[in-house]
Amino acid sequence: MTLLQRLALPILVLVVDVAYWVLTYEPAGTVLLFLFAIALGVMMMVLGPTLNDVGPTAPVDPDWHERRA
């Protein structure tokens, strides 16, 4: 996943933030959208590299059966 793909959603939120500011001049909503875009960008930079990972899997025990007591 490229850097642009990782940051596409935060950039889109920033574009919405700018449009919101231009259309309303309302500071509270603009600040909240801006902070959301920053938090989303940080999250995507930290967690983005792990999006395609399935993670470690446990070894399968052939003798185990869920219905056995």
Secondary structure in CASP SS format (residue, H / E / C, confidence):
PFRMAT SS
TARGET T0000
AUTHOR 0000-0000-0000
METHOD secondary structure of the structure
MODEL  1
M C 1.00
T C 1.00
L H 1.00
L H 1.00
Q H 1.00
R H 1.00
L C 1.00
A H 1.00
L H 1.00
P H 1.00
I H 1.00
L H 1.00
V H 1.00
L H 1.00
V H 1.00
V H 1.00
D H 1.00
V H 1.00
A H 1.00
Y H 1.00
W H 1.00
V H 1.00
L H 1.00
T H 1.00
Y C 1.00
E C 1.00
P H 1.00
A H 1.00
G H 1.00
T H 1.00
V H 1.00
L H 1.00
L H 1.00
F H 1.00
L H 1.00
F H 1.00
A H 1.00
I H 1.00
A H 1.00
L H 1.00
G H 1.00
V H 1.00
M H 1.00
M H 1.00
M H 1.00
V H 1.00
L H 1.00
G H 1.00
P H 1.00
T H 1.00
L C 1.00
N C 1.00
D C 1.00
V C 1.00
G C 1.00
P C 1.00
T C 1.00
A C 1.00
P C 1.00
V C 1.00
D C 1.00
P C 1.00
D C 1.00
W C 1.00
H C 1.00
E C 1.00
R C 1.00
R C 1.00
A C 1.00
END
